[in-house]
Amino acid sequence: MNDIQPIDIIILSNAPGEVTTWVRPVVRALRAKLGNDRSLVRISAMLSPCPNASGKEVQILTSYPEIDRAQGAEHFTKFLIWGKTAENWDWRERGIVIFLGGDQFPPVVIGKRLGYQTVVYAEWTARWHNLIDRFAVMNAAVTTKVKPKYLDRFTVVGDLMVETQTSLNPKLVDRNSEAITIGLLPGSKSAKLGMGLPLMLAIAEHIQAANPLVKFAIPVAPTIDLQTLASYADPSKNPIIALVNGATATLEFDAPIPYLQTATGLKVELHTEFPAYDWLSQCTLCLTTIGANTAELGGLGVPMIVLIALQQMDAMRAWDGLPGILVNLPLVGSPIAKIVNTIAYWKMGNYKFAWPNIWAGREIVPELVGNLDAKTVAEFTLDYLEHPEKLAAMRSDLRQVRGEAGAADKLAAIVADLIYSQR
C-alpha cells in the first residue's frame, strides 16, 4: 500500500445488527487487505438514523481496533446537507464510501461531495445503478433487474451475515460435552426485552424444574448494561411481566460471573464478552428472538428456537423502515403499532423471520409465534433436549444453508481494486 497516496475509507451504517454483523467483518477484512498504516489508510464510520438504534452503536464502533473514528446518527443529517462533521473531521483528497446499512442514496451524496468513489453492499435490492461505482451483492438474484450496461459494476460476494463463523476459535468447540447449556437471547432493545426477558426466564424455570442439570446464560449485548437488563425482570419497572406470566429476577454479583436469580432459585449467568461467539458455540441450544442474532447463531451452527411473543400487540416496536418509524411516533405510535403488528401476525403463517429459514427458503429452526406460554415452550424445548438427533439434524441443516464464508474478503478486494485503479 505504500505505493499509493493516503486514502480515507468511510463506512456508512445504521442499526445495531449491521454494526455487529456487517461492519465488524468488513473493517477486519479491509485491514487485512490494506494494512494497518493509518497514515495511508484511515477508516471512519458514520451512523445514519434508525428507529431500532440503541444509542450505543458508536461505542461498539470505537471498540473495533480497525476503525479510527466514528460519528453518531444525531450528526448525520447535518453532515449529509452541509458536509460538516461534529468534530470537524478533515478529509484526504482520495477516498471510498462503503455502504453497510441504511438508505442507499446517502453514499451517492457523500461520494459526490467529497469526490470519493462508492461501494454498496446490497443484500436484496440495489439502487442508483448509474450513480454508484461498484456493487457487492449477496447473490445473483439482486442483479436480475439491472440494465446490461451496468452489470460490470456488480460482483456477487455472498452473505455478510454468515461471516460470524470466521470469528470462531474452533479449538474451543466441544460438541461432545455432556453439559447442557441453553443460551437465552431476549434481544437488546426495550421493545423486545420487555416481553422477551421475563418470558425466557419463566421458560428457563420450567425447564430446570424438569431437568436440574440444565444451565442457562445470557450473552449481554454491548448496547445494554447489566442494571438496565435486570430492570426488565423487575415488576416495579416492567408491567409487561404480568402480561406474559413472566418470571422476576434480581441482579447478583457474588460470583465470578454476574447472574440473574429468580424466585425459584434459577441462576442465569450474564456473559459480557463481545462478541460471545466462543461461548455461544458451546450451547446445546438457544432460545432467541428474531434479528441479526439468528444469523449469528446460524453462522455458528448453533441450534435455536425462535420466539415471537405477541401478547401485547402494541409492544412490538422493532420493525425496520417506515413501519418502524410510524410505530415509534409519540401519541399515535401505540395504536399504529397494534395495526401493524396485527397485520404482520396475519401474514406470519407464510413468512419466516429467522435468517436461517430465510436462507433455506423453509423452516429449519422452529419459529413459535403468538401468545406464548412459558410452560408450553419449555415442554417444546425439553423435547429437543430429550431427542438429541433432532438437534443434530438442525445443526447439520444450519451448516448446509449458512453458505461459504468470504463475503467480507471479496468486498475488501473490490475496495482494493478501486484504490489501485486510482494510482
HUVENHU-V499109 format. One record per residue. N is the residue number from 1. RES is the residue in one small letter. PSI is psi in whole degrees, -180 to 180 (none if undefined). Layout:
# HUVENHU-V499109
N|RES|PSI ; N|RES|PSI
This chain:
# HUVENHU-V499109
1|m|-12 ; 2|n|2 ; 3|d|14 ; 4|i|166 ; 5|q|156 ; 6|p|145 ; 7|i|148 ; 8|d|136 ; 9|i|124 ; 10|i|124 ; 11|i|122 ; 12|l|125 ; 13|s|-178 ; 14|n|-68 ; 15|a|159 ; 16|p|-33 ; 17|g|-46 ; 18|e|-37 ; 19|v|-38 ; 20|t|-37 ; 21|t|-18 ; 22|w|-54 ; 23|v|-45 ; 24|r|-53 ; 25|p|-31 ; 26|v|-47 ; 27|v|-32 ; 28|r|-43 ; 29|a|-36 ; 30|l|-44 ; 31|r|-38 ; 32|a|-34 ; 33|k|-39 ; 34|l|-10 ; 35|g|171 ; 36|n|8 ; 37|d|103 ; 38|r|-17 ; 39|s|-18 ; 40|l|-43 ; 41|v|115 ; 42|r|131 ; 43|i|122 ; 44|s|142 ; 45|a|136 ; 46|m|137 ; 47|l|140 ; 48|s|158 ; 49|p|142 ; 50|c|130 ; 51|p|-19 ; 52|n|2 ; 53|a|148 ; 54|s|-19 ; 55|g|-6 ; 56|k|15 ; 57|e|-36 ; 58|v|-40 ; 59|q|-40 ; 60|i|-46 ; 61|l|-43 ; 62|t|-15 ; 63|s|-14 ; 64|y|117 ; 65|p|-18 ; 66|e|-20 ; 67|i|135 ; 68|d|-32 ; 69|r|153 ; 70|a|147 ; 71|q|139 ; 72|g|166 ; 73|a|-27 ; 74|e|-17 ; 75|h|2 ; 76|f|-45 ; 77|t|-42 ; 78|k|-41 ; 79|f|-41 ; 80|l|-40 ; 81|i|-46 ; 82|w|-13 ; 83|g|19 ; 84|k|130 ; 85|t|165 ; 86|a|-33 ; 87|e|18 ; 88|n|51 ; 89|w|143 ; 90|d|158 ; 91|w|139 ; 92|r|164 ; 93|e|-34 ; 94|r|146 ; 95|g|174 ; 96|i|135 ; 97|v|126 ; 98|i|122 ; 99|f|122 ; 100|l|48 ; 101|g|140 ; 102|g|-146 ; 103|d|141 ; 104|q|-5 ; 105|f|-38 ; 106|p|-40 ; 107|p|-28 ; 108|v|-49 ; 109|v|-49 ; 110|i|-41 ; 111|g|-43 ; 112|k|-42 ; 113|r|-44 ; 114|l|-9 ; 115|g|28 ; 116|y|153 ; 117|q|162 ; 118|t|141 ; 119|v|128 ; 120|v|127 ; 121|y|117 ; 122|a|117 ; 123|e|-47 ; 124|w|-39 ; 125|t|138 ; 126|a|130 ; 127|r|168 ; 128|w|49 ; 129|h|-34 ; 130|n|-10 ; 131|l|-14 ; 132|i|138 ; 133|d|-46 ; 134|r|145 ; 135|f|131 ; 136|a|114 ; 137|v|155 ; 138|m|-43 ; 139|n|173 ; 140|a|-23 ; 141|a|-27 ; 142|v|-24 ; 143|t|1 ; 144|t|-28 ; 145|k|15 ; 146|v|134 ; 147|k|142 ; 148|p|-34 ; 149|k|-13 ; 150|y|-3 ; 151|l|-27 ; 152|d|-9 ; 153|r|-8 ; 154|f|136 ; 155|t|127 ; 156|v|119 ; 157|v|-19 ; 158|g|-170 ; 159|d|117 ; 160|l|-24 ; 161|m|-25 ; 162|v|2 ; 163|e|-13 ; 164|t|-43 ; 165|q|-26 ; 166|t|-14 ; 167|s|-2 ; 168|l|137 ; 169|n|103 ; 170|p|-21 ; 171|k|-21 ; 172|l|-3 ; 173|v|126 ; 174|d|86 ; 175|r|-15 ; 176|n|4 ; 177|s|141 ; 178|e|-15 ; 179|a|142 ; 180|i|115 ; 181|t|129 ; 182|i|124 ; 183|g|137 ; 184|l|120 ; 185|l|84 ; 186|p|-1 ; 187|g|-179 ; 188|s|-5 ; 189|k|153 ; 190|s|-39 ; 191|a|-30 ; 192|k|-38 ; 193|l|-34 ; 194|g|-44 ; 195|m|-40 ; 196|g|-46 ; 197|l|-54 ; 198|p|-33 ; 199|l|-46 ; 200|m|-35 ; 201|l|-40 ; 202|a|-41 ; 203|i|-45 ; 204|a|-38 ; 205|e|-45 ; 206|h|-40 ; 207|i|-45 ; 208|q|-30 ; 209|a|-35 ; 210|a|-30 ; 211|n|92 ; 212|p|-14 ; 213|l|-15 ; 214|v|133 ; 215|k|155 ; 216|f|150 ; 217|a|156 ; 218|i|126 ; 219|p|107 ; 220|v|126 ; 221|a|145 ; 222|p|-9 ; 223|t|1 ; 224|i|139 ; 225|d|165 ; 226|l|-39 ; 227|q|-41 ; 228|t|-42 ; 229|l|-47 ; 230|a|-27 ; 231|s|-25 ; 232|y|-9 ; 233|a|11 ; 234|d|114 ; 235|p|-23 ; 236|s|-15 ; 237|k|-15 ; 238|n|94 ; 239|p|-15 ; 240|i|-16 ; 241|i|-46 ; 242|a|-34 ; 243|l|-35 ; 244|v|8 ; 245|n|43 ; 246|g|172 ; 247|a|149 ; 248|t|162 ; 249|a|160 ; 250|t|152 ; 251|l|127 ; 252|e|146 ; 253|f|15 ; 254|d|29 ; 255|a|163 ; 256|p|-34 ; 257|i|124 ; 258|p|156 ; 259|y|160 ; 260|l|134 ; 261|q|128 ; 262|t|175 ; 263|a|-25 ; 264|t|-4 ; 265|g|-1 ; 266|l|133 ; 267|k|127 ; 268|v|109 ; 269|e|148 ; 270|l|107 ; 271|h|122 ; 272|t|-4 ; 273|e|145 ; 274|f|134 ; 275|p|155 ; 276|a|32 ; 277|y|-43 ; 278|d|-41 ; 279|w|-44 ; 280|l|-35 ; 281|s|-19 ; 282|q|-13 ; 283|c|139 ; 284|t|-36 ; 285|l|153 ; 286|c|143 ; 287|l|125 ; 288|t|155 ; 289|t|177 ; 290|i|162 ; 291|g|-168 ; 292|a|-23 ; 293|n|-29 ; 294|t|-31 ; 295|a|-40 ; 296|e|-45 ; 297|l|-41 ; 298|g|-42 ; 299|g|-31 ; 300|l|-9 ; 301|g|29 ; 302|v|122 ; 303|p|148 ; 304|m|156 ; 305|i|124 ; 306|v|126 ; 307|l|127 ; 308|i|91 ; 309|a|133 ; 310|l|31 ; 311|q|-34 ; 312|q|106 ; 313|m|-24 ; 314|d|4 ; 315|a|-28 ; 316|m|111 ; 317|r|20 ; 318|a|25 ; 319|w|154 ; 320|d|167 ; 321|g|-151 ; 322|l|-43 ; 323|p|-39 ; 324|g|-37 ; 325|i|-45 ; 326|l|-45 ; 327|v|-12 ; 328|n|8 ; 329|l|145 ; 330|p|147 ; 331|l|-57 ; 332|v|-7 ; 333|g|-41 ; 334|s|-51 ; 335|p|-34 ; 336|i|-40 ; 337|a|-40 ; 338|k|-42 ; 339|i|-49 ; 340|v|-46 ; 341|n|-34 ; 342|t|-45 ; 343|i|-43 ; 344|a|-40 ; 345|y|-40 ; 346|w|-36 ; 347|k|-10 ; 348|m|-21 ; 349|g|-29 ; 350|n|11 ; 351|y|139 ; 352|k|143 ; 353|f|-27 ; 354|a|137 ; 355|w|-41 ; 356|p|-35 ; 357|n|-35 ; 358|i|-44 ; 359|w|-44 ; 360|a|-22 ; 361|g|16 ; 362|r|169 ; 363|e|110 ; 364|i|-20 ; 365|v|134 ; 366|p|138 ; 367|e|116 ; 368|l|117 ; 369|v|138 ; 370|g|-156 ; 371|n|82 ; 372|l|136 ; 373|d|130 ; 374|a|-43 ; 375|k|-41 ; 376|t|-44 ; 377|v|-38 ; 378|a|-43 ; 379|e|-38 ; 380|f|-42 ; 381|t|-43 ; 382|l|-32 ; 383|d|-38 ; 384|y|-40 ; 385|l|-33 ; 386|e|-12 ; 387|h|78 ; 388|p|-21 ; 389|e|-29 ; 390|k|-41 ; 391|l|-40 ; 392|a|-40 ; 393|a|-40 ; 394|m|-42 ; 395|r|-40 ; 396|s|-43 ; 397|d|-39 ; 398|l|-40 ; 399|r|-36 ; 400|q|-35 ; 401|v|-14 ; 402|r|-13 ; 403|g|177 ; 404|e|142 ; 405|a|163 ; 406|g|-3 ; 407|a|-42 ; 408|a|-42 ; 409|d|-40 ; 410|k|-37 ; 411|l|-41 ; 412|a|-35 ; 413|a|-37 ; 414|i|-44 ; 415|v|-44 ; 416|a|-40 ; 417|d|-41 ; 418|l|-40 ; 419|i|-49 ; 420|y|-29 ; 421|s|-14 ; 422|q|-6 ; 423|r|none
